[in-house]
Amino acid sequence: MATILAADFGGTKTNLATYEMSGGRLSKIGFSSFPTKGVTSPAELVRRFAGGRKFDAAGLAVAGNFSAGALFFPNLPWPIGADSIKGELGDIPVAMLNDVEAAAAAIDLVDKNSIVNLNEAPVKEGAMRLVVSVGTGFGAACSLLTPNGREVFPSEAGHGDFSPITPLEAGFCSFLAKKYGRASVERAISGAGLVDAHRFLRQSNSNGHCEPLAELRDAREIISCGMEGSESFARDALLLFSGSFGGECGNLALTFLPFSGLYLTGGVALGIGDGLKKTSFFERFSAKGRMSALAASIPVLLLADDSAPLLGAAYAAAKLLRY
């Protein structure tokens, strides 16, 4: 039996868990969640959670990209490398992977009841899969079936250009470009993007003057008020966001043709959940001209288990131990 530490470092929160690997199966035996903001380093979080306990391996899922052997976070100031984690846990094998890559690796491991087919299109076994995660940022990873099982390929799809379709999206794109110097997919389709959409709509309807007390500064609050219809700008921001989200997912669907499923996950995507069916998400997802019927045939599923990146990270660590 092996004991594995798994961590999911996100821009908003960091989840850590202890898994036991026995008989080829992973079992979670401990879990803690910490706010990421205000932490001096990822190693500090590992130290808090580990508390001096011994582990046989560690798996780290990180909202960032590899560069020169380290992971750099677009939404956080600090990098992380395997050496810093080994400094806390000892000289043990450490697997490091992108957080969306980790979620994609966990699809066959999660409870099947946590997966919901939103558009009821048939899932074809053995085809391409795609995971799109929208939370603090926007990430995507695909997986392809090989003779050795599924191999996952991460990407930086969130840092491509945001491509507006409607006049309202064009205005929002200009708003983002003015604020950040460039309008990327992640700037528009993320938790921060939803907050910016709310502010953009308020400014557009108040000649540039916003009442501070009326501004919703948290994506969760905007989702809640928008779905309830209790605040008009929140409702409209959610509609603007969902249309852009559906359009971008449709673009990725045509790029990868994931007939084994396009899986949606991440805090913002899960916060809206099947409420996406009440927005223009699916209309925009399949509005692809001559390829509209093809796009509509691609299954879109909700990966509702937000611990999937932890499980994928633990699985990657277990493979280092040859389990």
Secondary structure, DSSP 8 states (H G I E B T S, - for coil): -EEEEEEEE-SSEEEEEEEEEETTEEEEEEEEEEE-TT-S-HHHHHHHHHTT---SEEEEEESSEEETTEEE-TTSS--B-HHHHHHHH-S--EEEEEHHHHHHHTTTTS-GGGEEESS-----TTS-EEEEEESSSEEEEEEEEETTEEEEEE--GGGSB----SHHHHHHHHHHHHHHSS-BHHHHSSHHHHHHHHHHHHHHTTTT---GGG----HHHHHHHHHHT-SHHHHHHHHHHHHHHHHHHHHHHHHH--TT-EEEESHHHHHHGGGGGGTTHHHHHH--GGGHHHHHTS-EEEE--TTHHHHHHHHHHHHHTT-
